[in-house]
Amino acid sequence: MAAAVIASAVLTLLLPDDLRLGPRWALPLAEALLLVALISGDPGRISRRSTVLRSVAIALVGVLVVSAIWSTVQLIDDLIHGGHETNSANALLLAGGSVWASTVLAFSLLYFELDSGGPAARAHHMPPTPALAFPQQLSPELNAPHWRPHYIDYLYLGFTNSTALSPTDVMPLAPWAKSVMTVQSILSLMILGLVVARAVNVLA
């Protein structure tokens, strides 16, 4: 989870100025401070249940999601009205790839934090009706004893939802999960469709 936040901060630094929310240093600094607060409050496994730590985690994920949505909207606006990076296929693909990867990381962390009360709650008890149903939960014969989803499971969910534009092996059960997956699919569809179309047009 910490590595995903760091990777997201690096992607933010690589974005063109007009696709970034705020100054180049602002978001990475905010993300770093929130991440340090989380790690300091619960080093090692994420198992300490604390209202303050959960609020910090949700704030961190909120910053990442808002940043990803902002970058997507700005990229689409540049594609429609013309922007510095839209006249070069290489620059456009690099910017589009960075924005797309940022959305995957941001939404994977959102699933990780919101599913079943968050990672600390899941470490203590898995609810009988989770918001996101993984194959191990849908097929008990595949379930290892005391299985819990880890961040890699949510990263895979974020990646497949952004590429398939629909659920694959993880089924959304709660209304919020269906809504969030819909928003992510729409963002990914706009990025992939418009960026690729523009890049092909520039190359032609």
Backbone as a printed PyTorch tensor [residue, N CA C, xyz], in Angstrom:
tensor([[[  0.8440,  -1.1980,   0.0000],
         [  0.0000,   0.0000,   0.0000],
         [  0.8780,   1.2460,   0.0000]],

        [[  1.9300,   1.2340,   0.8300],
         [  2.8530,   2.3710,   0.8710],
         [  3.5520,   2.5470,  -0.4680]],

        [[  3.9270,   1.4340,  -1.0880],
         [  4.5920,   1.5030,  -2.3910],
         [  3.6680,   2.0930,  -3.4440]],

        [[  2.3750,   1.7820,  -3.3710],
         [  1.4140,   2.3310,  -4.3280],
         [  1.2830,   3.8430,  -4.1620]],

        [[  1.2830,   4.3180,  -2.9200],
         [  1.1980,   5.7620,  -2.6740],
         [  2.4470,   6.4630,  -3.2110]],

        [[  3.6140,   5.8570,  -2.9790],
         [  4.8630,   6.4480,  -3.4770],
         [  4.8710,   6.4770,  -4.9990]],

        [[  4.4140,   5.3790,  -5.6200],
         [  4.3540,   5.3390,  -7.0830],
         [  3.4040,   6.3970,  -7.6200]],

        [[  2.2960,   6.6160,  -6.9390],
         [  1.3430,   7.6360,  -7.3640],
         [  1.9590,   9.0250,  -7.2690]],

        [[  2.7380,   9.2650,  -6.2140],
         [  3.4100,  10.5600,  -6.0610],
         [  4.4200,  10.7880,  -7.1730]],

        [[  5.1440,   9.7400,  -7.5460],
         [  6.1200,   9.8440,  -8.6350],
         [  5.4090,  10.1510,  -9.9520]],

        [[  4.2870,   9.4770, -10.2020],
         [  3.5250,   9.7400, -11.4260],
         [  3.0240,  11.1820, -11.4620]],

        [[  2.6400,  11.7110, -10.3020],
         [  2.2040,  13.1020, -10.2280],
         [  3.3270,  14.0440, -10.6300]],

        [[  4.5360,  13.7500, -10.1850],
         [  5.6880,  14.5870, -10.5250],
         [  5.9910,  14.5480, -12.0180]],

        [[  5.6640,  13.4290, -12.6760],
         [  5.9700,  13.2760, -14.0980],
         [  4.9380,  13.9320, -15.0050]],

        [[  3.7910,  14.2980, -14.4450],
         [  2.7290,  14.8730, -15.2710],
         [  3.0900,  16.2790, -15.7390]],

        [[  2.6250,  16.6720, -16.9310],
         [  2.7690,  18.0720, -17.3590],
         [  2.0540,  18.9970, -16.3840]],

        [[  2.4960,  20.2240, -16.2940],
         [  1.9640,  21.1690, -15.3110],
         [  0.4570,  21.3800, -15.4490]],

        [[ -0.0510,  21.4180, -16.6890],
         [ -1.4730,  21.7060, -16.8580],
         [ -2.3670,  20.5090, -16.5470]],

        [[ -1.7680,  19.3270, -16.2880],
         [ -2.5550,  18.1530, -15.9100],
         [ -2.4800,  17.8720, -14.4180]],

        [[ -1.7270,  18.6820, -13.7030],
         [ -1.5020,  18.4380, -12.2790],
         [ -2.3310,  19.3990, -11.4440]],

        [[ -2.9090,  18.8730, -10.3800],
         [ -3.6840,  19.6980,  -9.4610],
         [ -2.7430,  20.3910,  -8.4920]],

        [[ -2.5540,  21.7080,  -8.6670],
         [ -1.6760,  22.4620,  -7.7830],
         [ -0.2300,  22.4410,  -8.2400]],

        [[  0.6680,  23.0520,  -7.4690],
         [  2.1000,  23.0590,  -7.8050],
         [  2.6790,  21.6470,  -7.8350]],

        [[  3.8170,  21.4960,  -8.4960],
         [  4.4290,  20.1800,  -8.6690],
         [  4.6870,  19.4700,  -7.3420]],

        [[  5.0580,  20.2240,  -6.3090],
         [  5.4530,  19.6250,  -5.0400],
         [  4.2900,  19.4230,  -4.0730]],

        [[  3.1380,  20.0870,  -4.3150],
         [  2.0730,  20.1390,  -3.3130],
         [  1.4630,  18.7640,  -3.0180]],

        [[  0.9820,  18.0930,  -4.0590],
         [  0.3310,  16.8030,  -3.8300],
         [  1.3000,  15.7360,  -3.3120]],

        [[  2.4840,  15.5650,  -3.9300],
         [  3.4210,  14.5820,  -3.3670],
         [  3.7630,  14.8540,  -1.9060]],

        [[  3.8920,  16.1350,  -1.5360],
         [  4.2000,  16.4670,  -0.1430],
         [  3.0360,  16.0800,   0.7700]],

        [[  1.8090,  16.4030,   0.3540],
         [  0.6360,  16.0450,   1.1600],
         [  0.5150,  14.5300,   1.2990]],

        [[  0.7400,  13.8120,   0.1970],
         [  0.6630,  12.3560,   0.2390],
         [  1.7440,  11.7770,   1.1440]],

        [[  2.9480,  12.3370,   1.0810],
         [  4.0490,  11.8430,   1.9070],
         [  3.7610,  12.0660,   3.3910]],

        [[  3.2420,  13.2410,   3.7370],
         [  2.9420,  13.5340,   5.1450],
         [  1.8530,  12.6040,   5.6840]],

        [[  0.8050,  12.3870,   4.8980],
         [ -0.2660,  11.4960,   5.3350],
         [  0.2300,  10.0510,   5.4500]],

        [[  1.0850,   9.6330,   4.5200],
         [  1.6240,   8.2750,   4.5600],
         [  2.5130,   8.0790,   5.7810]],

        [[  3.3590,   9.0590,   6.0910],
         [  4.2180,   8.9800,   7.2790],
         [  3.3690,   8.8930,   8.5420]],

        [[  2.2890,   9.6540,   8.5910],
         [  1.3960,   9.6120,   9.7520],
         [  0.7760,   8.2240,   9.9100]],

        [[  0.3910,   7.6190,   8.7880],
         [ -0.2000,   6.2830,   8.8400],
         [  0.8150,   5.2400,   9.3140]],

        [[  2.0020,   5.2820,   8.7280],
         [  3.0220,   4.2910,   9.0800],
         [  3.4680,   4.4700,  10.5310]],

        [[  3.5790,   5.7090,  10.9830],
         [  3.9820,   5.9640,  12.3680],
         [  2.9290,   5.4570,  13.3500]],

        [[  1.6560,   5.6140,  12.9780],
         [  0.5770,   5.1990,  13.8750],
         [  0.3430,   3.7140,  13.8920]],

        [[  0.7120,   3.0230,  12.8150],
         [  0.4810,   1.5790,  12.7400],
         [  1.5630,   0.9340,  11.8860]],

        [[  2.7940,   0.8330,  12.4040],
         [  3.8880,   0.2430,  11.6210],
         [  3.6880,  -1.2600,  11.4250]],

        [[  4.2550,  -1.7710,  10.3470],
         [  4.1250,  -3.2100,  10.0800],
         [  2.7840,  -3.5140,   9.4680]],

        [[  2.0930,  -4.5080,   9.9890],
         [  0.7710,  -4.8740,   9.5000],
         [ -0.2340,  -3.7930,   9.8480]],

        [[ -1.2060,  -3.5850,   8.9480],
         [ -2.2550,  -2.6010,   9.2060],
         [ -3.3520,  -3.3130,   9.9900]],

        [[ -3.2630,  -3.2510,  11.3100],
         [ -4.2150,  -3.9740,  12.1410],
         [ -4.7340,  -3.1590,  13.3220]],

        [[ -4.1880,  -1.9650,  13.5230],
         [ -4.6300,  -1.1480,  14.6490],
         [ -5.8880,  -0.3810,  14.2780]],

        [[ -6.9660,  -0.6190,  15.0080],
         [ -8.2240,   0.0620,  14.7450],
         [ -8.2510,   1.3840,  15.5020]],

        [[ -8.2740,   2.4740,  14.7440],
         [ -8.2440,   3.8060,  15.3230],
         [ -9.0180,   4.7490,  14.4230]],

        [[ -9.9090,   5.5350,  15.0280],
         [-10.6950,   6.4980,  14.2510],
         [ -9.7950,   7.5260,  13.5860]],

        [[ -8.7550,   7.9610,  14.3070],
         [ -7.8410,   8.9630,  13.7560],
         [ -7.0850,   8.3980,  12.5610]],

        [[ -6.5390,   7.1880,  12.7060],
         [ -5.7830,   6.5770,  11.6080],
         [ -6.6780,   6.3250,  10.3990]],

        [[ -7.9140,   5.9050,  10.6510],
         [ -8.8170,   5.6620,   9.5220],
         [ -9.1510,   6.9680,   8.8200]],

        [[ -9.3100,   8.0410,   9.5850],
         [ -9.5790,   9.3480,   8.9750],
         [ -8.4030,   9.8010,   8.1240]],

        [[ -7.1830,   9.5690,   8.6150],
         [ -5.9850,   9.9240,   7.8470],
         [ -5.9120,   9.0930,   6.5750]],

        [[ -6.2070,   7.8010,   6.6730],
         [ -6.1610,   6.9270,   5.5010],
         [ -7.1800,   7.3510,   4.4560]],

        [[ -8.3900,   7.6790,   4.9010],
         [ -9.4240,   8.1080,   3.9580],
         [ -9.0410,   9.4430,   3.3260]],

        [[ -8.4290,  10.3370,   4.1210],
         [ -7.9720,  11.6150,   3.5700],
         [ -6.9080,  11.3930,   2.5050]],

        [[ -5.9810,  10.4830,   2.7610],
         [ -4.9280,  10.1710,   1.7950],
         [ -5.5130,   9.6290,   0.4970]],

        [[ -6.4250,   8.6700,   0.6210],
         [ -7.0490,   8.0890,  -0.5650],
         [ -7.8830,   9.1360,  -1.2940]],

        [[ -8.5560,   9.9990,  -0.5370],
         [ -9.3490,  11.0570,  -1.1510],
         [ -8.4940,  11.9940,  -1.9860]],

        [[ -7.3190,  12.3520,  -1.4700],
         [ -6.3930,  13.2080,  -2.2220],
         [ -5.9870,  12.5300,  -3.5240]],

        [[ -5.6850,  11.2390,  -3.4590],
         [ -5.2560,  10.5030,  -4.6530],
         [ -6.3700,  10.4190,  -5.6920]],

        [[ -7.5840,  10.1390,  -5.2480],
         [ -8.7050,   9.9960,  -6.1760],
         [ -9.0460,  11.3380,  -6.8180]],

        [[ -9.1120,  12.4010,  -6.0150],
         [ -9.4130,  13.7340,  -6.5600],
         [ -8.3390,  14.1450,  -7.5620]],

        [[ -7.0840,  13.8680,  -7.2410],
         [ -5.9900,  14.1990,  -8.1540],
         [ -6.1210,  13.4360,  -9.4730]],

        [[ -6.4500,  12.1410,  -9.3870],
         [ -6.5890,  11.3310, -10.6030],
         [ -7.7530,  11.8160, -11.4690]],

        [[ -8.8770,  12.1420, -10.8300],
         [-10.0310,  12.6310, -11.5840],
         [ -9.7190,  13.9870, -12.2210]],

        [[ -9.0610,  14.8650, -11.4680],
         [ -8.6840,  16.1820, -12.0020],
         [ -7.7850,  16.0270, -13.2220]],

        [[ -6.7770,  15.1680, -13.1200],
         [ -5.8510,  14.9700, -14.2400],
         [ -6.5730,  14.4080, -15.4570]],

        [[ -7.5220,  13.5070, -15.2280],
         [ -8.2870,  12.9330, -16.3380],
         [ -9.1200,  14.0000, -17.0300]],

        [[ -9.8050,  14.8100, -16.2500],
         [-10.6450,  15.8760, -16.8220],
         [ -9.7910,  16.8640, -17.6090]],

        [[ -8.6320,  17.2400, -17.0530],
         [ -7.7510,  18.1790, -17.7470],
         [ -7.1920,  17.5750, -19.0320]],

        [[ -6.8740,  16.2840, -18.9900],
         [ -6.3620,  15.6240, -20.1900],
         [ -7.4260,  15.5940, -21.2840]],

        [[ -8.6620,  15.2840, -20.9200],
         [ -9.7470,  15.2600, -21.8990],
         [ -9.9800,  16.6620, -22.4660]],

        [[ -9.9070,  17.6730, -21.5910],
         [-10.0800,  19.0500, -22.0440],
         [ -8.9880,  19.4430, -23.0390]],

        [[ -7.7390,  19.0220, -22.7440],
         [ -6.6340,  19.3130, -23.6680],
         [ -6.8300,  18.6040, -25.0010]],

        [[ -7.3510,  17.4010, -24.9610],
         [ -7.5720,  16.6510, -26.1980],
         [ -8.6510,  17.3130, -27.0520]],

        [[ -9.6420,  17.8800, -26.3920],
         [-10.7460,  18.5100, -27.1300],
         [-10.3530,  19.8890, -27.6590]],

        [[ -9.6810,  20.6790, -26.8270],
         [ -9.3780,  22.0630, -27.1860],
         [ -7.9270,  22.2770, -27.6140]],

        [[ -7.1240,  21.2440, -27.5160],
         [ -5.7240,  21.3750, -27.9090],
         [ -4.8630,  21.7710, -26.7260]],

        [[ -3.7700,  21.0480, -26.5470],
         [ -2.8440,  21.3170, -25.4480],
         [ -1.4260,  21.0220, -25.9000]],

        [[ -0.4580,  21.3940, -25.0620],
         [  0.9450,  21.2260, -25.4540],
         [  1.2780,  19.7590, -25.7340]],

        [[  0.7560,  18.8470, -24.8930],
         [  1.1390,  17.4460, -25.0480],
         [  0.3330,  16.7200, -26.1240]],

        [[ -0.6980,  17.3780, -26.6770],
         [ -1.5440,  16.6890, -27.6580],
         [ -0.9860,  16.7480, -29.0720]],

        [[  0.0650,  17.5350, -29.2960],
         [  0.6380,  17.6540, -30.6350],
         [  1.7670,  16.6630, -30.8940]],

        [[  2.1660,  15.9330, -29.8740],
         [  3.2150,  14.9250, -30.0080],
         [  2.6770,  13.5930, -29.5240]],

        [[  2.7740,  12.5800, -30.3710],
         [  2.2630,  11.2580, -29.9910],
         [  3.0010,  10.7140, -28.7710]],

        [[  4.3290,  10.8910, -28.7330],
         [  5.1050,  10.3800, -27.5990],
         [  4.7010,  11.0680, -26.2940]],

        [[  4.6020,  12.4060, -26.3280],
         [  4.2230,  13.1520, -25.1260],
         [  2.8040,  12.8100, -24.6950]],

        [[  1.9140,  12.6510, -25.6740],
         [  0.5210,  12.3400, -25.3670],
         [  0.4060,  10.9580, -24.7320]],

        [[  1.0910,   9.9640, -25.3030],
         [  1.0300,   8.6120, -24.7510],
         [  1.6500,   8.5460, -23.3570]],

        [[  2.7280,   9.3070, -23.1430],
         [  3.3510,   9.3400, -21.8200],
         [  2.4210,   9.9790, -20.7930]],

        [[  1.8100,  11.1200, -21.1620],
         [  0.8830,  11.7840, -20.2460],
         [ -0.3560,  10.9240, -20.0040]],

        [[ -0.8980,  10.3680, -21.0840],
         [ -2.0840,   9.5200, -20.9420],
         [ -1.8090,   8.2740, -20.1200]],

        [[ -0.6370,   7.6660, -20.3420],
         [ -0.2740,   6.4850, -19.5610],
         [ -0.1050,   6.8040, -18.0920]],

        [[  0.4780,   7.9610, -17.7900],
         [  0.6670,   8.3750, -16.3960],
         [ -0.6710,   8.6320, -15.7170]],

        [[ -1.5830,   9.2960, -16.4190],
         [ -2.9040,   9.5720, -15.8500],
         [ -3.6610,   8.2680, -15.6430]],

        [[ -3.6010,   7.3700, -16.6220],
         [ -4.3020,   6.0800, -16.5090],
         [ -3.7550,   5.2700, -15.3440]],

        [[ -2.4370,   5.1870, -15.2160],
         [ -1.8310,   4.4440, -14.1110],
         [ -2.1940,   5.0630, -12.7640]],

        [[ -2.2820,   6.3930, -12.7210],
         [ -2.6620,   7.0710, -11.4850],
         [ -4.0860,   6.7090, -11.0680]],

        [[ -4.9860,   6.5870, -12.0460],
         [ -6.3610,   6.2060, -11.7100],
         [ -6.4200,   4.7770, -11.1930]],

        [[ -5.6300,   3.8940, -11.7850],
         [ -5.5950,   2.4990, -11.3090],
         [ -5.1380,   2.4520,  -9.8550]],

        [[ -4.0530,   3.1460,  -9.5380],
         [ -3.5290,   3.1460,  -8.1720],
         [ -4.5170,   3.8030,  -7.2060]],

        [[ -5.0810,   4.9460,  -7.5930],
         [ -5.9910,   5.6670,  -6.7030],
         [ -7.2240,   4.8330,  -6.3800]],

        [[ -7.8250,   4.2310,  -7.3980],
         [ -9.0410,   3.4570,  -7.1540],
         [ -8.7410,   2.1390,  -6.4460]],

        [[ -7.5890,   1.5480,  -6.6900],
         [ -7.2340,   0.3270,  -5.9570],
         [ -7.1060,   0.6350,  -4.4710]],

        [[ -6.5250,   1.7820,  -4.1400],
         [ -6.4090,   2.1840,  -2.7380],
         [ -7.7750,   2.5300,  -2.1470]],

        [[ -8.6700,   3.0660,  -2.9680],
         [-10.0180,   3.3590,  -2.5000],
         [-10.7600,   2.0660,  -2.1520]],

        [[-10.6680,   1.0650,  -3.0210],
         [-11.2730,  -0.2380,  -2.7130],
         [-10.6560,  -0.8310,  -1.4520]],

        [[ -9.3310,  -0.7470,  -1.3510],
         [ -8.5920,  -1.2900,  -0.2160],
         [ -9.0520,  -0.6640,   1.0920]],

        [[ -9.3290,   0.6310,   1.0680],
         [ -9.6810,   1.3390,   2.2990],
         [-11.1520,   1.2080,   2.6640]],

        [[-12.0370,   1.0810,   1.6910],
         [-13.4700,   1.0830,   1.9740],
         [-14.0710,  -0.3030,   2.1270]],

        [[-13.4790,  -1.3170,   1.5300],
         [-14.0710,  -2.6510,   1.5780],
         [-14.0750,  -3.2030,   2.9970]],

        [[-15.2320,  -3.6300,   3.4570],
         [-15.3880,  -4.3240,   4.7420],
         [-14.8290,  -3.5440,   5.9270]],

        [[-14.9520,  -2.2200,   5.8890],
         [-14.5130,  -1.4130,   7.0100],
         [-13.0580,  -1.0310,   7.0120]],

        [[-12.3080,  -1.4020,   5.9640],
         [-10.9010,  -1.0440,   5.9000],
         [ -9.9810,  -2.1810,   6.3010]],

        [[ -8.6790,  -2.0440,   6.0510],
         [ -7.7270,  -3.1280,   6.3110],
         [ -7.6250,  -3.5220,   7.7830]],

        [[ -7.7020,  -2.5500,   8.6820],
         [ -7.6010,  -2.8750,  10.1090],
         [ -8.7930,  -3.7160,  10.5570]],

        [[ -9.9890,  -3.3460,  10.0880],
         [-11.1810,  -4.1200,  10.4420],
         [-11.1180,  -5.5230,   9.8460]],

        [[-10.6410,  -5.6380,   8.5970],
         [-10.5470,  -6.9560,   7.9660],
         [ -9.5420,  -7.8510,   8.6840]],

        [[ -8.4960,  -7.2450,   9.2550],
         [ -7.4910,  -8.0350,   9.9610],
         [ -8.0740,  -8.7220,  11.1830]],

        [[ -9.1190,  -8.1410,  11.7480],
         [ -9.7310,  -8.7100,  12.9530],
         [-10.9380,  -9.5840,  12.6410]],

        [[-11.6920,  -9.1920,  11.6080],
         [-12.9200,  -9.9490,  11.3350],
         [-13.4140,  -9.6410,   9.9330]],

        [[-13.6770, -10.6810,   9.1680],
         [-14.2620, -10.5220,   7.8400],
         [-15.7750, -10.6300,   7.9450]],

        [[-16.5170,  -9.6380,   7.4410],
         [-17.9780,  -9.6930,   7.5430],
         [-18.5440, -10.8000,   6.6570]],

        [[-19.7160, -11.3310,   7.0010],
         [-20.3210, -12.3970,   6.1790],
         [-20.7680, -11.9060,   4.8080]],

        [[-21.0500, -10.6070,   4.6920],
         [-21.4790, -10.0410,   3.4030],
         [-20.5750,  -8.8680,   3.0570]],

        [[-19.4440,  -9.1040,   2.3950],
         [-18.5130,  -8.0310,   2.0520],
         [-19.0670,  -7.1600,   0.9320]],

        [[-18.4630,  -5.9900,   0.7760],
         [-18.8610,  -5.0910,  -0.3060],
         [-18.3370,  -5.5760,  -1.6490]],

        [[-17.1660,  -6.2330,  -1.6190],
         [-16.5470,  -6.7970,  -2.8210],
         [-16.3260,  -8.2800,  -2.5890]],

        [[-16.8460,  -9.1060,  -3.4960],
         [-16.7500, -10.5550,  -3.3350],
         [-15.6320, -11.0970,  -4.2240]],

        [[-14.5870, -11.6150,  -3.5990],
         [-13.4660, -12.2070,  -4.3140],
         [-13.7440, -13.6850,  -4.6040]],

        [[-12.9990, -14.2830,  -5.5530],
         [-13.2420, -15.6960,  -5.8790],
         [-13.1760, -16.6020,  -4.6590]],

        [[-12.2700, -16.3060,  -3.7140],
         [-12.1530, -17.1400,  -2.5270],
         [-13.4140, -17.0860,  -1.6610]],

        [[-14.1630, -15.9930,  -1.7830],
         [-15.4040, -15.8730,  -1.0190],
         [-16.5900, -16.4650,  -1.7760]],

        [[-16.5320, -16.3870,  -3.1030],
         [-17.6120, -16.9370,  -3.9190],
         [-17.5140, -18.4520,  -4.0410]],

        [[-16.2950, -18.9770,  -3.9400],
         [-16.0660, -20.4300,  -4.0340],
         [-15.3250, -20.8810,  -2.7780]],

        [[-16.0460, -21.2570,  -1.7280],
         [-15.4020, -21.6070,  -0.4540],
         [-14.3610, -22.7100,  -0.5700]],

        [[-14.4970, -23.6060,  -1.5630],
         [-13.5150, -24.6900,  -1.6980],
         [-12.1330, -24.1650,  -2.0930]],

        [[-12.0690, -22.9200,  -2.6160],
         [-10.7900, -22.3120,  -2.9740],
         [-10.2140, -21.4690,  -1.8440]],

        [[-10.9720, -21.3270,  -0.7810],
         [-10.6140, -20.4100,   0.2910],
         [ -9.6560, -21.0640,   1.2780]],

        [[ -8.4740, -20.4530,   1.4550],
         [ -7.5480, -20.9180,   2.4850],
         [ -8.0940, -20.5150,   3.8550]],

        [[ -7.7210, -21.2230,   4.9150],
         [ -8.2130, -20.8670,   6.2530],
         [ -7.8540, -19.4250,   6.6180]],

        [[ -8.8510, -18.7070,   7.1150],
         [ -8.6690, -17.3240,   7.5730],
         [ -8.1490, -16.4110,   6.4480]],

        [[ -8.6050, -16.6640,   5.2260],
         [ -8.1540, -15.8390,   4.0910],
         [ -8.6590, -14.4120,   4.2330]],

        [[ -7.7950, -13.4600,   3.9100],
         [ -8.1480, -12.0470,   3.8820],
         [ -7.6050, -11.4410,   2.5900]],

        [[ -8.3600, -10.5450,   1.9270],
         [ -7.7950,  -9.8620,   0.7560],
         [ -6.6990,  -8.8970,   1.1800]],

        [[ -5.6180,  -8.8630,   0.4180],
         [ -4.5160,  -7.9470,   0.6610],
         [ -4.5190,  -6.8760,  -0.4260]],

        [[ -3.5920,  -5.9160,  -0.2980],
         [ -3.6110,  -4.8120,  -1.2660],
         [ -3.4500,  -5.3090,  -2.7000]],

        [[ -2.6330,  -6.3330,  -2.9240],
         [ -2.4250,  -6.8320,  -4.2870],
         [ -3.7480,  -7.2760,  -4.9130]],

        [[ -4.6720,  -7.7790,  -4.1050],
         [ -5.9820,  -8.1800,  -4.6220],
         [ -6.7680,  -6.9690,  -5.1120]],

        [[ -6.6620,  -5.8660,  -4.4030],
         [ -7.3680,  -4.6490,  -4.8030],
         [ -6.6650,  -3.9600,  -5.9750]],

        [[ -5.3460,  -4.0760,  -6.0370],
         [ -4.6170,  -3.5430,  -7.1950],
         [ -5.0240,  -4.2960,  -8.4570]],

        [[ -5.1480,  -5.6080,  -8.3520],
         [ -5.5960,  -6.4120,  -9.4940],
         [ -7.0160,  -6.0130,  -9.8970]],

        [[ -7.8760,  -5.7680,  -8.9090],
         [ -9.2360,  -5.3160,  -9.2000],
         [ -9.2170,  -3.9800,  -9.9360]],

        [[ -8.3980,  -3.0360,  -9.4460],
         [ -8.3200,  -1.7420, -10.1040],
         [ -7.8000,  -1.8360, -11.5270]],

        [[ -6.8070,  -2.7160, -11.7420],
         [ -6.2290,  -2.8770, -13.0790],
         [ -7.2310,  -3.5200, -14.0370]],

        [[ -7.8590,  -4.6080, -13.6250],
         [ -8.7910,  -5.2960, -14.5210],
         [-10.0240,  -4.4470, -14.8140]],

        [[-10.4830,  -3.6820, -13.8380],
         [-11.6480,  -2.8270, -14.0720],
         [-11.3170,  -1.7020, -15.0470]],

        [[-10.0400,  -1.2720, -15.0580],
         [ -9.6250,  -0.2190, -15.9850],
         [ -9.3210,  -0.7430, -17.3800]],

        [[ -9.0810,  -2.0340, -17.5160],
         [ -8.7820,  -2.6020, -18.8320],
         [ -9.9930,  -3.2980, -19.4450]],

        [[-10.7290,  -4.0570, -18.6370],
         [-11.9240,  -4.7390, -19.1420],
         [-13.1400,  -3.8170, -19.1330]],

        [[-13.0660,  -2.7260, -18.3370],
         [-14.1650,  -1.7690, -18.1970],
         [-15.4180,  -2.4210, -17.6280]],

        [[-15.2170,  -3.4680, -16.8390],
         [-16.3260,  -4.1860, -16.2100],
         [-15.7350,  -5.1290, -15.1660]],

        [[-16.5550,  -5.6590, -14.2700],
         [-16.0380,  -6.6270, -13.3030],
         [-15.5110,  -7.8730, -14.0050]],

        [[-14.4600,  -8.4480, -13.4640],
         [-13.9330,  -9.7010, -14.0020],
         [-14.1970, -10.8310, -13.0070]],

        [[-13.2880, -11.0390, -12.0600],
         [-13.5110, -12.1070, -11.0730],
         [-13.9670, -11.5780,  -9.7220]],

        [[-13.9210, -10.2620,  -9.5100],
         [-14.3540,  -9.6570,  -8.2490],
         [-15.6910,  -8.9650,  -8.4920]],

        [[-16.7060,  -9.3870,  -7.7440],
         [-18.0490,  -8.8630,  -7.9640],
         [-18.3950,  -7.7760,  -6.9530]],

        [[-18.8490,  -6.5990,  -7.4230],
         [-19.2990,  -5.5560,  -6.4910],
         [-20.6880,  -5.8990,  -5.9600]],

        [[-20.8450,  -5.9040,  -4.6530],
         [-22.1300,  -6.2330,  -4.0350],
         [-22.8130,  -4.9980,  -3.4440]],

        [[-22.0140,  -4.1260,  -2.8260],
         [-22.5730,  -2.9260,  -2.2020],
         [-22.8010,  -1.8440,  -3.2470]],

        [[-23.8110,  -0.9970,  -3.0400],
         [-24.0580,   0.0940,  -3.9920],
         [-22.8490,   0.9910,  -4.1990]],

        [[-22.1040,   1.3190,  -3.1280],
         [-20.9480,   2.2020,  -3.3080],
         [-19.9050,   1.5500,  -4.1980]],

        [[-19.7240,   0.2200,  -4.0700],
         [-18.7370,  -0.4780,  -4.8920],
         [-19.1350,  -0.4400,  -6.3630]],

        [[-20.4040,  -0.6360,  -6.6370],
         [-20.8800,  -0.5610,  -8.0240],
         [-20.6990,   0.8530,  -8.5910]],

        [[-20.9770,   1.8570,  -7.7630],
         [-20.8460,   3.2420,  -8.2170],
         [-19.3890,   3.5990,  -8.5030]],

        [[-18.4910,   3.2080,  -7.5870],
         [-17.0760,   3.5310,  -7.7560],
         [-16.4950,   2.8110,  -8.9700]],

        [[-16.8550,   1.5400,  -9.1560],
         [-16.3500,   0.8040, -10.3130],
         [-16.8730,   1.4060, -11.6120]],

        [[-18.1010,   1.9200, -11.5930],
         [-18.6570,   2.5690, -12.7830],
         [-17.8680,   3.8300, -13.1210]],

        [[-17.5880,   4.6500, -12.1010],
         [-16.8250,   5.8800, -12.3240],
         [-15.4410,   5.5600, -12.8670]],

        [[-14.7820,   4.5460, -12.2850],
         [-13.4450,   4.1800, -12.7610],
         [-13.4800,   3.7090, -14.2130]],

        [[-14.4720,   2.9190, -14.5620],
         [-14.5780,   2.4240, -15.9410],
         [-14.7990,   3.5710, -16.9210]],

        [[-15.6230,   4.5480, -16.5340],
         [-15.8740,   5.6990, -17.4060],
         [-14.5940,   6.4960, -17.6220]],

        [[-13.8530,   6.7500, -16.5480],
         [-12.5910,   7.4860, -16.6650],
         [-11.6110,   6.7530, -17.5590]],

        [[-11.4920,   5.4460, -17.3370],
         [-10.5500,   4.6610, -18.1380],
         [-10.9610,   4.6300, -19.6060]],

        [[-12.2520,   4.5000, -19.8660],
         [-12.7380,   4.4850, -21.2460],
         [-12.4060,   5.7920, -21.9560]],

        [[-12.5880,   6.9150, -21.2640],
         [-12.2890,   8.2150, -21.8710],
         [-10.7900,   8.3550, -22.1340]],

        [[ -9.9730,   7.9350, -21.1630],
         [ -8.5250,   8.0590, -21.3450],
         [ -8.0550,   7.1890, -22.4960]],

        [[ -8.3960,   5.9060, -22.4480],
         [ -7.8990,   4.9750, -23.4680],
         [ -8.4320,   5.3200, -24.8500]],

        [[ -9.7340,   5.6080, -24.9340],
         [-10.3300,   5.8750, -26.2380],
         [ -9.8120,   7.1530, -26.8710]],

        [[ -9.8490,   8.2450, -26.1410],
         [ -9.4640,   9.5280, -26.7140],
         [ -7.9630,   9.6640, -26.9140]],

        [[ -7.1780,   9.1580, -25.9660],
         [ -5.7230,   9.2730, -26.0920],
         [ -5.2230,   8.4620, -27.2820]],

        [[ -5.6890,   7.2120, -27.3900],
         [ -5.2430,   6.3690, -28.5070],
         [ -5.6890,   6.9610, -29.8370]],

        [[ -6.9330,   7.4360, -29.8970],
         [ -7.4370,   8.0160, -31.1490],
         [ -6.6230,   9.2380, -31.5500]],

        [[ -6.3110,  10.0920, -30.5780],
         [ -5.5290,  11.2920, -30.8790],
         [ -4.1070,  10.9430, -31.2830]],

        [[ -3.5050,   9.9640, -30.5890],
         [ -2.1430,   9.5640, -30.9080],
         [ -2.0550,   8.9960, -32.3290]],

        [[ -3.0240,   8.1940, -32.7110],
         [ -3.0530,   7.6460, -34.0700],
         [ -3.2090,   8.7700, -35.0830]],

        [[ -4.0500,   9.7370, -34.7670],
         [ -4.2550,  10.8770, -35.6740],
         [ -2.9730,  11.6920, -35.8400]],

        [[ -2.2490,  11.8990, -34.7230],
         [ -0.9910,  12.6520, -34.8010],
         [  0.0430,  11.8930, -35.6310]],

        [[  0.1280,  10.5780, -35.4240],
         [  1.0890,   9.7660, -36.1700],
         [  0.7450,   9.7120, -37.6570]],

        [[ -0.5560,   9.7530, -37.9640],
         [ -0.9770,   9.6910, -39.3640],
         [ -0.6470,  11.0000, -40.0720]]])
